[in-house]
Amino acid sequence: MPRVSLAISPAHLALVELQKRSGSFNPKRVGLQTLPPDLVRASLTEPNIVNEAAFIDQLQSIAEKADFGRKLTLSVSLPEGSARSLVVALDQKPNSHEELKQMLEWKITRIANLKTSDLRINQRQLSDENGQPRWLVAAIHEQVLGQYERIFSDLGWQAGAMLPQHLSEAEWLVRRAGADGSDQILVSIYEEGFVVVILRNDEPLFIREVTCSKTEQEDELFRLMIFYRDRLQPSKPLANMLIVGEPNEQVSLGQAISSALEHTPQKLAPLSLGLNIEQSAPFHRLAAATGLATLAY
């Protein structure tokens, strides 16, 4: 995995190179750039970039301003809503790779309402939960992925892993997994709603994308946390929460989590995660790019 990563959202780009020293991460080079409205439109089934030439200009500009040079090898965090990830629990362990493929495809079709023939699918086996074999599945539409691959090829950039934004941000929690097995939660907020990722040990236990208005976020998250409390059998109180969004959203959604669980998990910030950035730096714009870049170490 490269030390350079790019995070794309409809509002901005973040381009980061990380160094690791004495157990902490230090940004070596950082670029942040606001994008023109409607240049990037996150979609699960259609190409995301409205004007490819203008988007390439934006990528060249951020790389030049942050002194990255012309040729880059990097990983990419895709806009929320342009890829889908889910934790799939199976009733029984498949007997072959082909049977596993068929079972996962059936689950994806049923849960995500997408044709698997149109998707590029990656899966990773997770540890069993209550005797059920589980897989983490990430899927991106061929048209969406094909456009991004073409753009990076035109730039002469070598793009490796491409992950949904929430999985990139969740890497910060994976690194904090404790020996006691306490759960952790990521809430990744975007314009059309939010995504919740709950980790148990160092693995995703539960991923849920919620589409709602800003005024509905607190109620929707409260209901989701009640489901977690009553149905997902936490053996210990939720230990940590990482809420990626504007400061006011961090406060209101943190209160919704605390109210539903009747205790307050530790709120994680960049320094507690091991990321050495200025306190005034916009971590919510850097979380995905920096989280993805940690995979190089």
N, C-alpha and C positions, 0 to 999 in steps of 0.2 A: 504494500500500500504506500502511495506517495505521501510526503509530508505537506503537500499543497492540496488544498481543497477549495471548491467553489460552491457557494450556496446561492440558489436562484429563487427569488420570490417575485410576485407581480409588482412589488414596490421597489425592490432594491437587489443589488448584487453584493456579495461578500466574498473576497478572495484572500485566503490566509495561508501562510506557511508557519508551522509550529516547530519549535525546538524543545527538547526535554532536558532539564537540568535539575539535579538533586530532587527528583521525584515530582517536579512541577513543570508546567508547560508555559513557555514564553513565546509570544508571537514574534517571529523574525521579520516578517513582512505582512502588512495588512492593507487591504483596499476595501473601501465601502463606497458604493455609488447608488444614488437614487435613479430609478428608471422612469422614463416618460410613461404617462398613463396609457394603459391598454396595449403596451408592447408585449407583455407576457400575460396570457390568459390561461390559468391552470385548468386543464380538462383531463379527464380520465380516458377519453376516447378520441379526442381530436388533437392535432398538433397545437402546441402551446404558444409558439412564437408567431405573432401576427406579421411582423416584418423582419425577415431573417437578416437582411443586409444591415438594418438599423441595430439589431441585436448584436451582430458581430462587431459593429463599431463600438458599442458599449463595452463588450468584452475586451477589445483591444485597448480601449481607453483606460479601463480599470487596471489592466495588467501593466500598461506603460506608467501610469501615475504611481503605482505601488512598486515599480522597479522590478517586475517579474521577468521581463524579457519577452521575446517573441515565441519561443517554443516552450510549452509547458507539458509536464506529465502530472495529472491531477485526478482526484476523485470528485464526484459531483453530488450535491444534495438538491433534489428536485423540488419544485414548488408543491406545497400541500395541496392535495386534490388531483395531482397528476399521476400518482401511483397509489396502489393499494397494498396494505400489508395486513395480515391477520394471523392469529394463532389458531391452528386447526388441531382439534382433539379427535382421535379416531377411536372407534369402539374396540378395535382389535389391531394387532400388529400385522402389517401386510407380509405376505409370504415371498414377494418378489418386488423388484424395482418397478416392473410394469404394473403390478397391482397397486403399489403405492401411488404411482402416477395417476392411475384411474381414480383412486379414492380422493386424492387431493384435487383433481380437476372437478370431480363431482361436488366437493365441498365449496370450491371457489365459485362454480356456476350457481350454486344454491345461495351462497351468502352474498357474493358480490354482484350477481346478476350480469356476468360477463361471459362471453364465449371464450373458452380457453384457447381455441385455435387462433384468436387474435392477439394473444398475450405472450410476452416473454416472462417466464416464471422461474424464480429461484426459490429453493426450499432448504431449510437447515433443521436437522432433527434436534429437538429439545429433550430434556429429561422428562420422564413420565410424571404425571400428576394424578394422584389417586388411582394408580394402576393403568391410566390411559396414556398410550403413546401420543406425543404431540410434535407438531412441526411449525416452524415459523415460515410463512410463505409471503413472498413479495412479488407483485405482479405489475407489469407496465405494458400498456398497449403498444403494439408494434409501430403504429403510426407516430405515437408520441416519442418513443425511444428513437425511431429512425430519424426524426427531425433533429433531435439533439445530437445524435451521432454524426449526421451530415454537417451540422454547424461546426462541431469541434474538428472534424476532418478538414473542412475548408480553412479553418484557422491554423491548421498544422499542430493542434494540441492533441495529446494522447490522453483520452479520458478513460479511466478504468471503471471502478465501481460507481454505480449510480443508485442512490438510495432515496427513499422518501424522507422528507424533512424530519419527521418525528423519530425515525430510526437513527438518523444522524445525531440528533440532540440526545437521544436515549443513551448513546455511548458514554456520556458523562456519568450516568447512573450505573451503568455496567461496571465502570471502574471503581465505584464506591461500594460494591456488593460486600456485605459483611459476613463473617463466619456464622453469625447467629440466625441467618436466614430471614431477617426482617424484610418486609416488602418496602418498595419505593414507588413513587408515582411521578410521571412526567405529564404535564398538561401543556400542550403546544397549541397556542392560539393563533388563528389566522382570520382573515376577513369574513369568511363564510361560516365560522364556527370554531371548533377545537378538536384535537385528538388527544385521547388519554392512553398512555402506555403504563401498565403496572408491571413491575419487575419483581420476581421472587428469586432470591440469590442473584445470579448474574444473567437471568434469562427473562424474556417477556412472558408474562403469565396471561395478559389480557390486553388487547388493543381495540379501541372503539373510536370511530370517527363520528362526530356529532355535528350536523349541519343545523345552525340556528342563528338568530340575530344576536347582536351584542347584549340586548336587554334580557335575553333568555338564557344566557350562559350560566349564571349562578344557579338557577333552578335546574337546568339540565345536568350540570355537574353534581349538584346535591343528590339528585335521583340516581345518578350513576354510582356515586359513592355508597349509597344505601344498598344498591345491588351488590357492590363489592363486599361490603361488610356482612351481608346476610347470605350470600351465595358462594363466594370464593374462599371461604374458610381460612381467613388469616389466623395463624397461630400466635402472632405477636402484633402489637400495635404497629401501624404504618410508621416507618422510621423517618423517611425523608420525602420532601416534595420539591420538585423543580418545576416552576411555572414560567414558561417562556412567553412573554408578552409585554405590553406596556405596564408601567409601574402601578397604575390604578387597577388594571386587570389582575395583576399579581396579588394585590391586596384582597380584592373582592372574591376571587376564586380560591385563594388560600383560606378565607373565612368560610366559604361553602364546604371545603374539605373538612375543616376543623369542626364545623357544626354537625355535619353528617356522622363523623366518626367519634364525636365527643372527646376528642383530644387533638392537640396541635402537633403535627409532625415538624421536624426540623426543616426550616426553609433554607434551601441551598442557594448560595451565591457564588460568583466566579472564584473568589479566593478559597472558599471551602471546597470547591471542586478541584482545586489545584491549577487554576488558570490565572496567571499573573497579568492582569490588565488593569488600567486605571479605573477607579470606582465610578467615574463619570462615563466610561465607555458604554456604548449601547449593546449590552450582552445579548439582548433578545434578537439583535441582527447578526450576532457573531456565533450564537450557540450551535447552529447546525454546521457551519463551516469548521469551527474549532473542534467540535465533537467528532466529526468525520475524520479530521486530520490526526486525531489521537490514535487511530487505527494503525498508523505507521510505526507505533512503538509497542 
